[in-house]
Amino acid sequence: MKCYLTDLGLVNALGADRASVAAALFAGQRPLKPCAWVPGKPTYTAPVTAPLADLPESLSQFSSRNARLAITALAQLTASVQAVLARYGADRVAVVAGTSTSGIAEGEAAVAGAVTGAVPDNYHYRAQEIGNLSQIVAQYFGLTGPAYTLSTACSSSAHALGSARRLLQTGMADAVIAGGADSLCRLTVNGFAALDSVSGQPCAPFSRVRQGINIGEAAAFFLVTREPLFADIQLLGVGASSDAHHISAPEPSGQGARAAITMALQQAGLGPEAVNYVNLHGTATILNDAMEAGVISSLFPHGPKVSSSKGQVGHTLGAAGATEAALMWLALASEGGKLPPHCYDGDYDPQLPPLNLVAPNEALDVGSARVFLSNSFAFGGNNAAVLLGTE
């Protein structure tokens, strides 16, 4: 069965629609900003600065920045979802959403208000429930098909794409809205700081002097169908594994990452040599970059082009899988075979296996077959690999 990512809505630090994100992405913009949320420790984040959509009154109980990020992305799908509803019916359109922070920022404000006796009037606990995102999507579009939320840390929305593919394969749905959203909050930034994982400067994936991540925020949602209704970009496969090596550190040999990538290739019926671009997980942490460089160099000896987008959009946590798949989607849809550049300090770590990093303004031969891979490796060993391509 063929599976298409036939439409896309997204918002992140680069912009609030496909055109603005694509322009900033291929121009190599790095909208990372200093953040003073960690006491005594400077860091950077990648906030969305564009105006966000307001929630309709019917969703007021979910009022949060995370919900507004989601609605900003979802609104871009309105016309295509309406067409799909007319084609299949509301009960045949499913939702799978991924998140890790949900509305925690609003929970932080409520706790702070409780201390002073001034909880915000509009606060409702449902706004920060981890499972609310799929309900928000379903209610926004009036969908009655299966709807559920996944939370596997930074691979959440990548796994959502895998679940969407299975829903179509098993006939449980005729179309799926799949993706994720995560918003910035103090709890998350300070949590990563407590793990000594945040960088005091713009992050530099695979750099000799890399210090760690910059947290970002984003939302990205795809309309997934068996037919190329609006765009013909295929979801070729989604591999998953759980190595459970450590609560936060990757398994050093990369066996879990390798298993997820291999599964995605098997689903697509392709060998490693078919892949000509890899969007790396590339967190700019010491251990993750070392593990991933080893896996990519051994699995893909032909040296496909690679880049990490976290130097531009930061690490968007539960939204990262869908966001980085969305950046590949934009590259596949672009004229001239444009690729997301690898943005960092230019000082590649010589102790890592060499990788074929995408230079600014670099492109693929548009006449060649294009198969793109995106990696998401999460806490607890929750690994995902998403494979996209064009016919």
C-alpha positions as CSV (number, residue, x, y, z in Angstrom):
1,M,0.0,0.0,0.0
2,K,1.3,3.5,-0.9
3,C,0.9,6.2,1.7
4,Y,1.1,9.9,1.0
5,L,1.9,12.9,3.1
6,T,-0.5,14.8,0.9
7,D,-0.6,18.2,2.8
8,L,1.3,19.9,5.5
9,G,0.7,22.7,8.1
10,L,3.6,23.9,10.3
11,V,4.9,26.6,12.5
12,N,8.3,26.9,14.2
13,A,11.1,29.4,14.9
14,L,11.7,29.9,11.1
15,G,8.1,30.9,10.3
16,A,4.4,30.3,10.6
17,D,3.6,28.7,7.2
18,R,5.2,26.6,4.5
19,A,6.5,29.5,2.4
20,S,8.1,31.4,5.3
21,V,9.6,28.3,6.8
22,A,11.0,27.1,3.5
23,A,12.6,30.5,2.7
24,A,14.3,30.8,6.1
25,L,15.3,27.1,6.1
26,F,17.1,27.1,2.8
27,A,18.6,30.5,3.5
28,G,20.3,29.0,6.6
29,Q,18.7,31.4,9.1
30,R,19.4,30.6,12.8
31,P,16.7,32.3,14.9
32,L,18.1,31.0,18.2
33,K,17.7,33.5,21.1
34,P,19.3,34.0,24.5
35,C,17.1,32.7,27.4
36,A,17.4,33.6,31.1
37,W,15.2,30.9,32.4
38,V,18.0,28.8,34.0
39,P,19.3,30.5,37.2
40,G,23.0,31.3,36.9
41,K,23.3,29.5,33.5
42,P,22.9,31.2,30.1
43,T,21.3,29.2,27.4
44,Y,19.5,29.7,24.1
45,T,16.1,28.7,22.8
46,A,14.2,28.7,19.5
47,P,10.9,30.4,20.2
48,V,8.1,31.0,17.7
49,T,7.9,34.8,17.3
50,A,5.1,34.9,14.7
51,P,1.6,35.6,15.8
52,L,-0.3,32.4,16.8
53,A,-3.9,31.6,16.0
54,D,-6.6,32.0,18.7
55,L,-8.5,29.0,19.8
56,P,-12.2,28.8,19.0
57,E,-14.5,29.2,21.9
58,S,-15.4,25.5,21.8
59,L,-11.8,24.7,22.7
60,S,-11.4,27.3,25.5
61,Q,-10.9,24.6,28.2
62,F,-7.6,23.7,26.4
63,S,-6.3,27.2,26.2
64,S,-2.5,27.1,26.1
65,R,0.4,28.1,24.0
66,N,0.8,24.5,22.9
67,A,-2.8,24.4,21.7
68,R,-2.4,27.7,19.8
69,L,0.8,26.4,18.1
70,A,-1.2,23.3,17.0
71,I,-4.2,25.4,15.7
72,T,-1.8,27.7,13.8
73,A,-0.5,24.6,11.9
74,L,-3.9,22.9,11.6
75,A,-5.6,26.0,10.2
76,Q,-3.3,25.6,7.1
77,L,-4.9,22.2,6.4
78,T,-8.5,23.5,6.5
79,A,-9.3,23.3,2.8
80,S,-7.7,19.9,2.3
81,V,-9.4,18.4,5.4
82,Q,-12.8,19.7,4.3
83,A,-12.2,18.0,1.0
84,V,-11.3,14.7,2.7
85,L,-14.3,15.0,5.0
86,A,-16.6,15.3,2.0
87,R,-14.8,12.4,0.3
88,Y,-14.7,9.9,3.2
89,G,-16.9,11.2,6.1
90,A,-15.9,12.4,9.6
91,D,-15.9,8.8,11.0
92,R,-13.2,7.7,8.5
93,V,-10.7,10.4,9.4
94,A,-8.4,9.6,12.3
95,V,-6.0,11.7,14.4
96,V,-2.6,10.7,15.9
97,A,-0.8,13.4,17.7
98,G,2.5,13.5,19.6
99,T,3.6,15.8,22.4
100,S,5.7,15.9,25.6
101,T,5.1,19.2,27.3
102,S,1.5,19.8,26.3
103,G,0.3,22.9,28.3
104,I,2.8,22.7,31.2
105,A,3.7,26.4,30.8
106,E,0.1,27.3,31.8
107,G,0.4,24.8,34.7
108,E,3.5,26.7,35.8
109,A,1.6,30.0,35.8
110,A,-1.3,28.4,37.7
111,V,1.1,27.0,40.4
112,A,2.8,30.4,40.7
113,G,-0.6,32.0,41.0
114,A,-1.7,29.6,43.7
115,V,1.2,30.6,45.9
116,T,-0.1,34.2,45.9
117,G,-3.8,33.3,45.8
118,A,-4.3,34.5,42.2
119,V,-4.7,31.5,39.9
120,P,-5.5,32.7,36.4
121,D,-9.2,32.9,35.8
122,N,-9.0,31.1,32.5
123,Y,-6.9,28.2,33.8
124,H,-8.3,24.7,33.4
125,Y,-6.3,21.6,34.2
126,R,-7.3,20.0,30.9
127,A,-5.0,22.5,29.2
128,Q,-1.9,20.7,30.5
129,E,-3.1,17.1,30.2
130,I,-0.6,15.2,28.1
131,G,-3.3,13.5,26.1
132,N,-5.3,16.5,25.1
133,L,-3.7,17.2,21.7
134,S,-5.6,14.6,19.7
135,Q,-8.8,15.8,21.2
136,I,-8.0,19.3,20.2
137,V,-7.4,18.3,16.6
138,A,-10.5,16.1,16.4
139,Q,-12.8,18.8,17.9
140,Y,-11.3,21.5,15.7
141,F,-12.2,19.6,12.5
142,G,-15.3,17.8,13.8
143,L,-13.7,14.3,13.3
144,T,-15.2,11.2,14.9
145,G,-12.7,8.6,13.8
146,P,-10.0,7.1,16.1
147,A,-8.1,9.8,17.9
148,Y,-5.2,9.3,20.3
149,T,-2.0,11.0,21.6
150,L,1.4,9.5,21.8
151,S,4.1,10.6,24.2
152,T,7.5,9.0,23.8
153,A,9.6,12.0,24.5
154,C,11.4,13.4,21.5
155,S,10.2,10.7,19.1
156,S,6.5,11.2,19.8
157,S,5.4,12.8,16.6
158,A,7.6,10.5,14.5
159,H,5.8,7.6,16.0
160,A,2.5,9.4,15.2
161,L,3.4,9.1,11.5
162,G,4.1,5.4,11.9
163,S,0.7,4.9,13.6
164,A,-1.0,6.9,10.8
165,R,0.5,4.5,8.3
166,R,-0.8,1.5,10.2
167,L,-4.3,2.9,10.5
168,L,-4.4,3.3,6.7
169,Q,-2.9,-0.2,6.1
170,T,-5.4,-1.9,8.4
171,G,-8.4,0.0,6.9
172,M,-9.3,1.6,10.2
173,A,-9.2,5.0,8.5
174,D,-9.2,6.5,5.0
175,A,-7.2,9.6,6.1
176,V,-5.2,10.6,9.2
177,I,-4.1,13.9,10.6
178,A,-0.8,13.1,12.1
179,G,1.9,15.2,13.7
180,G,2.7,17.0,16.9
181,A,3.2,20.1,18.9
182,D,5.4,21.2,21.8
183,S,5.8,24.6,23.4
184,L,8.6,26.1,25.5
185,C,8.3,26.1,29.2
186,R,10.6,26.7,32.2
187,L,10.2,23.2,33.5
188,T,11.6,21.6,30.3
189,V,14.5,24.0,29.9
190,N,15.5,23.7,33.5
191,G,15.1,19.9,33.3
192,F,17.6,19.6,30.5
193,A,19.9,22.1,32.2
194,A,19.9,19.8,35.3
195,L,21.2,17.0,33.0
196,D,24.0,19.4,31.8
197,S,22.5,19.0,28.3
198,V,21.9,22.6,27.3
199,S,24.3,24.8,25.5
200,G,25.3,28.3,26.6
201,Q,25.5,29.4,23.0
202,P,23.8,28.5,19.7
203,C,23.9,24.7,19.4
204,A,26.6,23.2,17.1
205,P,25.7,19.7,16.1
206,F,28.8,17.5,15.5
207,S,31.1,20.3,16.4
208,R,34.4,19.6,18.2
209,V,33.3,22.0,20.9
210,R,29.6,21.1,21.0
211,Q,28.0,21.8,24.4
212,G,24.4,20.5,24.1
213,I,21.0,21.4,22.9
214,N,18.8,24.5,22.5
215,I,15.2,23.8,23.2
216,G,12.7,25.0,20.6
217,E,8.9,24.9,20.1
218,A,6.9,24.0,17.0
219,A,3.9,22.3,15.6
220,A,3.7,20.2,12.4
221,F,0.7,18.2,11.1
222,F,0.3,16.1,7.9
223,L,-2.7,14.9,6.1
224,V,-1.9,11.3,5.4
225,T,-3.8,9.4,2.8
226,R,-3.6,6.4,0.4
227,E,-3.9,8.7,-2.6
228,P,-1.8,11.7,-3.6
229,L,-4.8,14.1,-3.3
230,F,-2.8,17.3,-3.0
231,A,0.9,16.4,-3.1
232,D,2.6,13.2,-4.1
233,I,5.3,12.9,-1.4
234,Q,5.3,9.4,0.0
235,L,5.7,8.1,3.5
236,L,7.7,5.1,2.5
237,G,8.3,3.7,6.0
238,V,8.6,4.4,9.7
239,G,10.8,2.2,11.8
240,A,10.6,2.0,15.6
241,S,12.7,0.4,18.3
242,S,13.3,0.7,22.1
243,D,16.7,-0.2,23.3
244,A,16.0,0.9,26.9
245,H,19.7,1.4,27.6
246,H,19.4,4.4,29.9
247,I,16.8,6.9,30.9
248,S,18.4,9.7,28.9
249,A,21.7,8.6,27.3
250,P,21.7,6.7,23.9
251,E,23.0,3.1,23.7
252,P,26.6,3.8,22.6
253,S,26.8,1.3,19.8
254,G,23.6,2.6,18.2
255,Q,21.9,-0.8,17.9
256,G,18.5,0.6,18.6
257,A,19.0,3.5,16.2
258,R,20.2,1.0,13.6
259,A,17.2,-1.3,14.1
260,A,14.7,1.6,13.6
261,I,16.5,2.7,10.4
262,T,16.7,-0.8,9.0
263,M,12.9,-1.4,9.7
264,A,12.0,1.8,7.8
265,L,14.1,0.6,4.8
266,Q,12.5,-2.8,4.9
267,Q,9.0,-1.3,4.9
268,A,10.0,0.7,1.9
269,G,11.6,-2.3,0.2
270,L,14.8,-0.3,-0.2
271,G,18.5,-0.8,0.6
272,P,20.6,1.8,2.4
273,E,22.2,2.8,-1.0
274,A,18.8,4.3,-2.1
275,V,19.0,7.0,0.6
276,N,20.5,10.3,-0.7
277,Y,19.8,12.6,2.3
278,V,19.5,12.1,6.0
279,N,18.1,14.6,8.5
280,L,20.1,13.7,11.5
281,H,18.7,13.7,15.1
282,G,21.8,15.8,15.7
283,T,21.2,17.2,19.2
284,A,24.7,18.6,19.6
285,T,25.2,16.6,22.8
286,I,28.4,14.6,23.1
287,L,27.0,11.1,23.4
288,N,24.1,11.4,20.8
289,D,26.3,12.9,18.1
290,A,28.9,10.3,18.6
291,M,26.4,7.4,18.4
292,E,24.6,8.8,15.4
293,A,27.8,9.5,13.4
294,G,28.9,6.0,13.9
295,V,25.5,4.5,12.8
296,I,25.2,6.7,9.7
297,S,28.8,6.1,8.5
298,S,28.5,2.3,8.9
299,L,24.9,2.0,7.5
300,F,25.4,4.4,4.6
301,P,29.0,4.0,3.3
302,H,28.0,5.7,0.0
303,G,28.0,9.0,2.0
304,P,24.6,10.6,1.5
305,K,24.1,14.2,2.2
306,V,23.3,14.8,5.9
307,S,22.3,17.8,8.1
308,S,20.8,18.5,11.5
309,S,18.1,21.1,11.6
310,K,18.4,21.7,15.3
311,G,20.9,24.5,14.5
312,Q,18.0,26.3,13.0
313,V,14.8,25.3,14.8
314,G,16.3,24.0,18.1
315,H,15.2,20.7,19.6
316,T,11.4,20.8,19.4
317,L,11.0,17.7,21.7
318,G,7.7,15.9,21.0
319,A,7.2,17.9,17.9
320,A,10.7,17.1,16.5
321,G,9.8,14.0,14.5
322,A,7.0,15.7,12.6
323,T,8.8,19.0,12.3
324,E,12.0,17.5,10.8
325,A,9.9,15.3,8.5
326,A,8.2,18.5,7.5
327,L,11.5,20.1,6.6
328,M,12.3,17.1,4.4
329,W,8.8,17.5,2.9
330,L,9.6,21.1,2.0
331,A,12.9,20.0,0.5
332,L,11.2,17.3,-1.6
333,A,8.6,19.8,-2.8
334,S,11.1,22.5,-3.6
335,E,12.3,23.5,-7.0
336,G,15.9,22.8,-7.8
337,G,16.4,20.0,-5.3
338,K,17.2,22.3,-2.3
339,L,18.4,20.6,0.9
340,P,18.3,21.8,4.5
341,P,21.8,23.1,5.3
342,H,23.8,22.0,8.3
343,C,24.2,25.1,10.4
344,Y,26.9,25.1,13.1
345,D,30.3,26.6,13.8
346,G,32.1,24.8,11.0
347,D,34.5,23.0,13.4
348,Y,33.7,19.3,12.8
349,D,34.7,16.9,15.5
350,P,37.7,15.0,14.1
351,Q,37.1,12.2,16.6
352,L,33.8,11.4,14.8
353,P,33.5,9.4,11.6
354,P,33.3,11.9,8.7
355,L,29.8,12.8,7.4
356,N,28.8,14.4,4.2
357,L,27.4,17.6,5.6
358,V,25.1,19.8,3.5
359,A,26.8,23.1,2.7
360,P,24.8,26.3,2.4
361,N,22.8,26.5,-0.9
362,E,23.6,22.9,-1.7
363,A,21.1,20.9,-3.8
364,L,20.6,17.4,-5.2
365,D,20.3,16.6,-8.8
366,V,16.5,16.9,-9.3
367,G,16.7,14.2,-12.0
368,S,17.7,11.6,-9.5
369,A,15.4,9.6,-7.3
370,R,15.0,11.2,-3.9
371,V,14.7,9.1,-0.7
372,F,15.1,11.1,2.5
373,L,15.5,9.7,6.0
374,S,14.9,11.5,9.3
375,N,16.0,10.2,12.7
376,S,14.5,10.8,16.1
377,F,16.2,9.2,19.2
378,A,14.4,9.8,22.5
379,F,14.8,9.4,26.2
380,G,14.4,5.8,27.3
381,G,15.6,4.5,24.0
382,N,12.4,5.3,22.1
383,N,13.9,5.5,18.6
384,A,12.1,6.3,15.3
385,A,13.2,6.6,11.7
386,V,11.0,8.2,9.1
387,L,11.5,7.6,5.3
388,L,10.1,9.9,2.7
389,G,10.4,9.9,-1.1
390,T,9.0,11.0,-4.4
391,E,8.0,8.9,-7.3
